[in-house]
Amino acid sequence: MGGGVIDQPENTSEYWRVKAQQARALAPSLKDAHAQVHILAAAESYGRLAEIAEKRSANKNAPDSELSANRNEADSQHKTA
């Protein structure tokens, strides 16, 4: 059988760290302060996702629900920016 959710590339800590770095790099170029706040919040969420992914890679038996909930939070914050 194929791999589960954890085997997806977007569930690696490196993927989320790169997303966080990209969001932080984008923030200074945004002229709207409200947009900057939201993109930086998304970067923080991506950082948390990286931490979760790192913990999950160490313990592959962790439930998928925590990663999915935080991923949805990060995506929704990013879309509102």
C-alpha positions in Angstrom: 0.0 0.0 0.0 1.0 3.6 -0.6 2.2 6.1 2.0 0.0 8.2 4.2 -0.3 11.9 4.8 3.1 12.1 6.3 4.7 11.0 3.1 3.6 14.1 1.2 6.4 16.6 0.4 4.4 19.4 2.1 4.6 17.6 5.4 8.4 17.9 5.7 9.9 20.5 8.0 12.1 21.8 5.2 9.0 22.5 3.0 7.4 24.6 5.8 10.6 26.4 6.7 11.0 27.5 3.1 7.4 28.7 3.0 8.0 30.7 6.2 11.2 32.2 4.8 9.4 33.2 1.6 6.5 34.8 3.5 9.0 36.8 5.7 10.9 37.9 2.6 7.7 39.1 0.9 6.5 41.1 3.9 8.8 44.2 3.5 7.7 44.6 -0.1 4.0 44.9 0.8 2.9 48.5 1.1 -0.2 47.7 3.1 0.6 47.3 6.8 -2.5 45.1 7.2 -1.2 42.7 4.5 2.2 42.7 6.2 0.7 41.6 9.5 -1.2 38.8 7.8 1.8 37.5 5.8 4.0 37.6 8.9 1.2 35.7 10.8 1.2 33.1 8.0 5.0 32.8 8.3 4.6 32.1 12.0 2.1 29.4 11.2 4.4 27.9 8.7 7.1 27.9 11.3 4.8 26.0 13.7 4.0 23.5 10.9 7.8 23.0 10.4 8.1 22.2 14.1 5.2 19.8 14.0 6.5 18.1 10.8 9.9 17.7 12.5 8.4 16.1 15.5 6.2 13.8 13.3 9.3 12.7 11.4 10.8 11.6 14.7 7.5 9.9 15.7 5.6 8.6 12.7 2.9 7.3 15.0 1.6 10.8 15.8 -2.0 11.6 14.8 -2.5 13.5 11.5 -5.1 15.8 13.0 -2.7 18.3 14.6 -0.7 18.7 11.4 -3.9 19.1 9.3 -5.4 21.7 11.7 -2.3 23.8 11.7 -1.9 23.5 8.0 -5.5 24.7 7.5 -4.8 27.7 9.8 -1.7 28.7 7.9 -3.5 28.4 4.5 -6.4 30.5 5.7 -4.2 33.2 7.1 -2.2 33.3 3.9 -5.3 33.6 1.8 -6.6 36.6 3.8 -3.4 38.5 3.4 
